[in-house]
Amino acid sequence: MCRIIPLLVFVIFTSCNQAEVPASSPTLDWSYREVSVNSLDSLMPHSSYLSVYSQIYSYSPETTFPLTATVSIHNTSLSDSIFITKADYYNTHGELIRNYINKPIFVKPLESLQIVINETDGSGGTGANFVFDWLTQNEGNEPFFEAVMISTSGQQGMSFTTKGVRTK
């Protein structure tokens, strides 16, 4: 019996190890969504800004708390696709970290696409943001950009959301 207890303790502690998470999201393969867009398509160009927090301050300006951010691109139209031509991620200082779209992609009616910024990726800092450029067939089909930030530590958890704003 005395040998079983240490073995049980060992099994319990080793089974709680979490898988190692990469520092940044893998490159999204949206190549199957790529479309050709030209000026003859009569699509209207727009841009939106979305704040995203990969860290927030905790206790003091010297201590930050890491967050996982899920960035969602929602097509709110019931009938028309939208086209995303840019999804650029910037850090607190306005420096481009990475771009997620190399060629225009489509988002079907009522479809949502996600970009995940892993909790271990602090490159965005406390004031990161996305800039999205998008095209629509008519003025009424505005996509909805939203970020959900979440983290847990011990028994504590936090989450909050931000919403994109149209810039042009």
Secondary structure, DSSP 8 states (H G I E B T S, - for coil): -TTHHHHHHHHHHHHT------SS------GGGB----GGG--EEEEEEEEE-SEEE-SSTT-EEE-EEEEEEE---SS--EEEEEEEEE-TTS-EEEES-SS-EEE-TT-EEEEEE-TT--TTGGGEEEEEEEEESSTT---EEEEEEEEEETTEEEEEEEE-EE--
